[in-house]
Amino acid sequence: MQAVQINKYGDNSVLEQVDIPIPKILPDQVLVKVKYASVNPVDYKIRSGFMASVLPKSFPFTLGWEASGIITDTGHDVLNYKTGDEIILMSNFIQGGTYAEYVAVNAGEIMLKPTSLDFANAAVIPFSLGTAYTALLMDTQIMPGQKLLILGAGGAVGRMAIQIAKNLGLEVTGTAKGNDIQELLSLGVDHVVDYTKADYFDALNDFDVVLDLVGGETQAKSFKTLRKGGTIVSTTQPPDIGELQHYGLNGKMTRTKCDPEKFAVPLQWLEEGKIKVKKPQIMNFGSAKEALALVENREAKSKIVLSLKYL
């Protein structure tokens, strides 16, 4: 089968499209024929070695963690899925492997594909849904009517978080720029603040929860936007313990999970049209280098998926 691998850390020149054996499955795994593989920022962070200290890799390593496809085989311990099931998946960050024609994944890392979505649109669901839902529902005690600030709300996770939060009855403020502002308003966000304005943090205060999708200096400034006892959850880096103590806050770095049982409610919202998915940009599997460059340079107009249709 065809796969995109790296044999060392580096820039996009280290990506190679190679022919490797179809993986064998363990008793608790399924084999999936990949239809579309999503391209995420974590992919280039792994490729570059940026995350080597927390997620070291053995080479050769097949990139990719998110995909849609069809089950072609199941291990004998797998009871909830069968050959022919149309699924979406998010493999664990140790394994990866979705930049390939076939991937072996644990049965607990897949979910049935929403019937309302085709394979291309469904491929962008696991990571954004898993991250947003885990951060809001499993990492905080946020309640209906409370105030949520989403830093960097214009991306796939931010858009998903807005819609989950509104379905939960929260008052939501997001930071964005340019065309993203109108798009977020169309998703139901209550307030949007343009983060290109130098003083934009002056308008942000008294939040119960901050969902930080940016990190760095932006996260550092966000502590002052929370009420005492509030919570900051970050997808990028652990909040500074000293700052949390200084402001009387709670905080953690979220860990994205793919849990079909806990995600039953937002998946139902998807089926009912209460959560909308932005149409992804489809590129051929052979264009993995170009796709990853677009994501890394923040030039992608929407989330990119690699099509394995013609392999």
C-alpha positions in Angstrom: 0.0 0.0 0.0 1.0 3.6 -0.4 1.9 5.7 2.6 3.6 9.0 3.4 6.4 8.6 5.9 9.3 10.4 7.5 12.7 8.8 8.3 14.0 11.7 10.3 12.8 15.1 11.6 13.0 18.1 9.3 11.1 20.3 6.8 8.7 19.0 4.1 11.6 17.6 2.2 11.8 14.6 4.6 8.3 13.4 3.5 8.4 10.4 1.3 5.6 8.5 -0.5 6.5 4.8 -0.2 5.1 1.4 -0.7 4.8 -0.6 2.5 2.9 -3.7 3.6 -0.8 -3.4 4.8 -0.6 -3.4 8.6 -1.7 -6.5 10.6 -4.3 -5.9 13.3 -4.3 -6.9 16.9 -7.3 -8.6 18.6 -8.8 -5.3 19.8 -8.2 -3.4 16.5 -9.9 -2.9 13.1 -8.3 -2.4 9.7 -9.6 0.6 7.9 -9.4 1.4 4.2 -8.8 5.2 4.3 -11.0 7.4 2.1 -9.8 10.8 3.2 -7.0 11.7 5.6 -7.1 15.1 7.4 -4.1 17.4 7.5 -3.7 19.0 11.0 -1.1 21.4 12.5 0.1 18.6 14.8 1.3 16.8 11.6 4.0 19.3 10.8 4.9 19.7 14.5 5.6 16.0 14.6 7.5 16.1 11.3 9.7 19.0 12.3 10.6 17.4 15.7 8.9 20.3 17.6 7.1 17.8 19.7 9.9 15.2 20.0 10.4 15.8 23.7 6.8 14.8 24.5 6.0 12.5 21.5 9.2 11.0 20.3 9.0 8.8 17.2 10.7 5.7 15.9 11.5 5.8 12.2 10.1 5.2 9.6 6.9 6.9 10.9 3.7 7.3 9.0 2.1 10.7 9.6 -1.6 11.4 10.2 -4.1 10.9 13.0 -7.5 11.7 11.6 -9.4 10.1 8.7 -12.6 8.6 7.4 -12.9 5.2 5.8 -14.4 1.7 5.7 -13.6 -1.2 8.0 -12.2 -4.2 6.0 -11.3 -6.5 8.9 -11.8 -6.7 12.6 -9.9 -8.4 15.5 -11.7 -11.2 17.3 -12.2 -9.1 20.4 -14.0 -6.3 18.5 -17.7 -6.7 19.1 -19.3 -3.3 18.3 -18.1 -2.9 14.7 -18.1 -5.1 11.6 -16.5 -5.3 8.1 -18.2 -2.7 5.8 -19.0 -0.2 8.6 -18.3 3.4 7.5 -16.4 5.1 10.2 -14.4 8.1 11.3 -11.3 7.8 13.4 -8.6 9.6 15.4 -5.7 7.3 16.1 -3.6 7.9 19.2 -0.6 10.3 18.9 1.9 7.5 19.5 0.7 5.5 16.6 -0.4 7.9 13.8 -0.7 6.2 10.5 -3.6 7.8 8.6 -1.5 9.1 5.7 -1.9 5.7 4.1 -4.2 3.5 2.1 -4.9 1.3 5.2 -4.5 1.9 8.9 -4.9 -0.4 11.9 -6.5 1.4 14.9 -7.9 0.4 18.2 -11.7 -0.1 18.2 -12.0 2.6 20.9 -10.5 5.2 18.5 -13.3 5.0 15.9 -16.9 6.1 15.6 -19.6 5.4 13.0 -19.6 8.1 10.3 -22.6 10.4 10.7 -25.0 9.5 7.9 -25.6 13.1 7.1 -22.0 13.6 6.0 -20.0 12.3 3.1 -16.6 10.8 3.7 -14.7 14.1 2.9 -16.7 16.2 5.3 -16.7 13.5 8.0 -12.9 13.2 7.9 -12.6 16.6 9.6 -14.8 15.7 12.5 -12.9 13.6 15.0 -10.1 16.0 16.0 -12.2 19.2 16.2 -15.1 17.5 17.9 -12.8 15.5 20.2 -10.8 18.5 21.2 -13.7 20.9 21.7 -15.9 18.5 23.5 -13.2 17.2 25.8 -12.1 20.7 26.7 -15.6 22.0 27.4 -17.4 19.0 28.9 -14.6 16.9 30.5 -12.0 19.5 31.5 -14.3 22.1 33.0 -17.5 22.4 35.1 -19.0 25.0 32.9 -22.8 25.5 33.3 -25.6 26.9 31.1 -25.6 30.7 31.2 -21.9 31.0 32.0 -19.4 33.0 29.9 -16.9 31.3 27.6 -14.0 33.0 25.8 -12.4 31.1 22.8 -9.0 32.5 21.8 -8.3 31.7 18.2 -11.9 30.8 17.4 -11.6 30.9 13.6 -10.1 27.5 13.1 -11.8 24.1 13.0 -11.6 23.5 16.7 -12.8 27.0 17.5 -15.8 26.7 15.1 -16.7 23.4 16.7 -16.4 24.7 20.2 -18.7 27.7 19.4 -21.4 25.3 18.2 -21.1 22.9 21.1 -21.1 25.8 23.6 -24.2 27.4 22.1 -26.0 24.0 22.2 -25.1 23.9 25.9 -26.6 27.3 26.5 -23.4 29.3 27.1 -22.6 32.9 26.3 -19.7 32.7 23.9 -17.1 35.3 22.9 -14.5 34.4 20.2 -11.4 36.2 18.9 -10.9 36.2 15.2 -9.9 38.4 12.2 -11.0 39.2 8.7 -13.6 36.9 7.0 -13.6 34.6 10.0 -15.6 37.2 12.0 -18.7 37.0 9.8 -18.4 33.2 9.7 -18.3 32.9 13.5 -21.4 35.2 13.7 -23.2 32.9 11.3 -22.5 30.0 13.7 -24.2 31.8 16.6 -21.3 33.3 18.6 -22.6 36.1 20.8 -19.6 38.4 20.5 -16.5 38.5 18.2 -13.4 40.5 19.0 -10.9 41.4 16.3 -7.5 40.2 17.6 -5.6 42.3 15.1 -6.4 45.4 17.2 -3.7 46.2 19.7 -6.0 46.8 22.6 -8.4 43.9 22.0 -7.8 42.4 25.4 -9.2 45.5 27.1 -12.7 44.4 26.0 -12.4 40.9 27.5 -13.2 40.3 31.2 -15.2 38.3 33.8 -15.2 35.0 31.9 -15.9 31.7 33.6 -13.9 29.6 31.2 -11.2 30.4 28.6 -10.5 27.9 25.8 -7.0 28.8 24.6 -6.3 27.6 21.1 -3.3 29.9 20.6 -0.8 29.7 23.5 2.2 31.9 24.0 1.7 35.6 24.8 -2.0 35.3 24.1 -2.4 32.7 26.8 -0.3 34.8 29.2 -2.7 37.8 28.7 -5.8 35.7 29.1 -5.4 35.1 32.9 -6.7 38.6 33.6 -9.9 37.9 31.6 -11.1 35.3 34.0 -13.1 35.8 37.2 -11.6 34.4 40.4 -12.1 30.7 40.5 -12.4 30.5 36.7 -10.8 27.9 34.5 -8.4 28.1 31.5 -8.1 25.1 29.2 -5.4 25.1 26.6 -4.8 22.9 23.5 -1.2 24.2 23.1 0.6 24.4 26.4 0.0 23.9 30.1 -1.1 27.1 31.8 1.6 28.6 34.1 1.1 27.3 37.6 2.4 30.5 39.2 0.0 32.6 37.2 -2.9 30.3 38.1 -2.2 30.6 41.8 -1.6 34.4 41.5 -5.1 35.0 40.0 -6.9 32.2 41.9 -7.7 30.1 38.8 -7.9 26.5 37.7 -6.2 25.3 34.5 -4.9 22.4 32.5 -3.8 21.4 29.0 -6.5 19.3 27.4 -5.9 15.9 25.8 -8.0 15.2 22.8 -10.0 12.0 23.0 -12.1 10.1 20.6 -14.9 8.5 22.7 -18.0 7.2 20.9 -20.0 6.9 24.0 -19.3 10.3 25.5 -19.6 11.9 22.1 -23.1 10.5 21.4 -24.8 13.9 22.1 -22.7 16.1 19.8 -22.8 13.4 17.1 -26.6 13.5 17.3 -26.4 17.3 17.0 -24.4 16.8 13.8 -27.1 14.5 12.5 -29.8 17.0 13.4 -27.9 19.9 11.7 -27.3 21.7 15.0 -23.6 21.6 14.3 -22.4 22.6 10.8 -19.1 21.4 9.3 -17.1 23.8 7.0 -16.5 22.1 3.7 -12.9 21.0 3.5 -10.3 21.6 0.8 -9.7 18.3 -1.0 -6.3 17.5 -2.4 -4.8 14.4 -3.9 -2.9 12.0 -1.7 0.2 12.6 -3.9 0.1 16.3 -2.8 0.8 15.7 0.9 3.8 17.9 0.9 1.9 20.8 -0.7 -1.0 20.3 1.7 1.2 20.3 4.8 3.0 23.4 3.6 -0.3 25.2 3.2 -1.3 24.3 6.8 2.1 25.1 8.2 2.2 28.5 6.5 -1.5 29.2 7.5 -2.5 29.6 3.8 -5.2 26.9 3.8 -8.7 28.4 3.2 -10.3 25.6 5.1 -9.2 22.3 6.6 -7.4 20.1 4.1 -8.2 16.4 3.5 -6.1 14.1 1.3 -8.2 12.0 -1.1 -7.1 8.3 -1.5 -9.9 7.8 -4.0 -7.6 6.8 -6.9 -5.1 4.6 -5.1 
